[in-house]
Amino acid sequence: MRIALDALDAMGGDYAPANTVAGAVMALREYPKITKIFLTGDEQAVRAELAKHGCTDPRVEIVHTTQVVEMSDAAVEAVRKKKDSSVSRAVDLVKKGEADAIVSAGHTGAAVAATTIKLRTLEGIERPGIASYLPTKKNVCVLIDAGANIDAKPLHLLQYAIMGSVLSSQVLGYKNPEIGLMSIGGEDVKGSEFTKDVFKLLKGSSLNFRGNIEGHDLFEHPVEVVLCDGFTGNVVLKTAEATASAVFRWLKRELKRTPFRMLGAWIARNAFRAIRRKTNYENYGGSPLLGVDGICIIAHGSSSPLAIKNAVRVAVEFIEQQVNPKIVEAVRSYNQKNPSARPAESVADAV
């Protein structure tokens, strides 16, 4: 099976292009099925980083760009006014069929806007959603949306449920994934008018819908797919990441207070390492932007080379598992069974 091109936004991220290029080199060495990686960005800076790693791999191609999207830039305006930015050029490669996926650790809004406007959405999908992986005590759940669509409509979350289920089953391997709707109470009468409307849609669907879940259910009574609008999802995700990081810092400080605690920590070091591996975002790579007619993997802004390498791995998995065609098939099947569902509006036309 030929795994074709991956476009990597080399200038995207807090530590770009150093970490981005280092991660690309790691991916090339670990995944021989990759036939090419495009590095979009300042050619001189990218070549300097490649030289540091002694990388002369012929599968690397640099696409020189003259602009960079800053974190302070408005997403849509950046796409329209900075057409020669690293993220825009990377998306262009996918649009022209020269690459199969874009991986970016830069401006999330710009990556979402560029892929949505230029690639448009999959058949039957109104708005794309960022799907992030959250480790729990018994599984890895998919949280969608983690920040792409903060003004979501109930129908969008129904579509997120379908896409999240496909991702959970095809990539994570869960049969008939259970879906939970993030709310402020488990009862169907709890929540905002928005969540109540979403609840009704999901209740009437053929999806494996558990019902409402609360914040503590994420880790105590986990489901395979967690649904929420982009505002809520982004807050939940960043709070969970920050909490995990803070707990490890606090634990490290307390364990160093006495020699006996340090001895106990040494004895239990393998357990601590196992938990660290499970909660380390670097191991999960990036978050797929589900619903766009192409593959876009959004990595953390502070991604290390390992995280970038794993984000490329996620892109490879998407290509191999044919996730997008299966999403289209699942949405089409749902719409055929529910002909009263409102037709999808083109996102690119709505922007």
C-alpha positions, 0 to 999 in steps of 0.5 A, a space after each residue: 500500500 502506497 502512503 503518499 504525501 504528508 504536508 507539514 507546516 514547518 513554521 507552526 508551533 511555539 518551537 518551530 522550526 526546530 521541533 517540527 523539523 526534528 519530529 519530521 526526521 523522526 517520522 521519516 526514520 520510523 515510518 518507511 511507508 511515508 513516500 514524501 514529507 513536504 516542509 513548508 516554511 522559510 527554506 533557509 531556516 528549515 535547511 539549517 534544522 535538517 543539517 543539524 540532524 544530518 538529514 539528507 533523506 530524498 523524501 524531504 521536499 522544502 516548499 519555501 514560504 515568505 509569511 508566517 501566521 502569528 498567534 495574534 492574527 485573526 484566523 480567516 483574515 490570516 488565510 485571506 491575507 497571508 496566502 504565502 504562509 506556511 499553513 496556507 501553502 501546506 493546505 494548498 498541497 493537499 488541495 492540489 492532490 500533491 499531499 494526503 495530509 497536513 500536520 500543523 502545530 501552529 495557529 489552530 484557528 488558521 489551520 481550521 479556517 484554511 482547511 475548511 475554506 480551501 478543502 471544504 467539508 465532507 458530504 453531509 457535514 456542516 461544520 468540522 470539529 477537532 477530535 482530541 484523545 483523552 486517556 481514562 482509567 479503562 480506555 481512550 475517549 474521543 472528545 469532540 469538539 475541542 475548539 473548532 466550532 464555538 457556536 455549534 448547532 444541535 445538528 452539528 453535534 449529531 454529526 460530531 457523534 457520527 464522526 467520533 464514533 467512526 474515529 473511535 471504532 476505526 482507529 481506536 478499535 472500540 466496537 459500537 462506541 458509547 456516546 455521552 453528551 457533556 452537560 451539568 447533570 445526568 438527567 435529560 432535564 438538566 442543561 441548557 436549551 442547546 444541550 436539551 435539543 442535542 439530547 433529543 436528537 441523539 436519543 432519537 438516533 440509532 447511535 449508542 447514546 448513554 445520555 448526559 455526562 458530567 465532568 467527573 464522568 470523563 474519568 470515573 464512568 468514561 464513554 468512548 465519545 464525548 460530545 460538546 461545543 467547541 467552547 466547552 470542549 476547549 475548556 475541558 481539554 485544557 483544564 484536564 491537561 493543566 491539572 495532570 501537569 500540576 499534579 505531577 509537579 506537586 507530587 514531585 515536590 512532595 516526594 523530595 521533601 524527605 529521604 524516606 519519601 524519595 526511597 518510596 518514589 524510587 521503589 514505585 518509579 515504574 508505576 509513576 512512569 506508566 501513569 506519566 506515559 498514559 497522560 503525556 499528550 506527546 504520545 497521542 500526537 495530534 488532534 484530527 480535524 474531522 469533517 473536512 474533505 482532506 486530512 488535517 492533524 492539529 498538534 499542540 502548540 508546544 509540541 516536542 519532536 516526539 509529539 510531532 512525530 506522533 502527529 504524523 503517525 496519526 495522519 498515516 493512520 487516517 490514510 490507512 484506515 480510510 477514515 474520511 470515506 467511512 465518515 461519508 458512508 456513515 453520514 449518508 446512511 444516517 441521512 437515508 434512515 432519517 430523510 427529514 434531517 436538514 441538508 448540509 450547508 456549505 461551510 466555505 460558502 457560509 464564511 
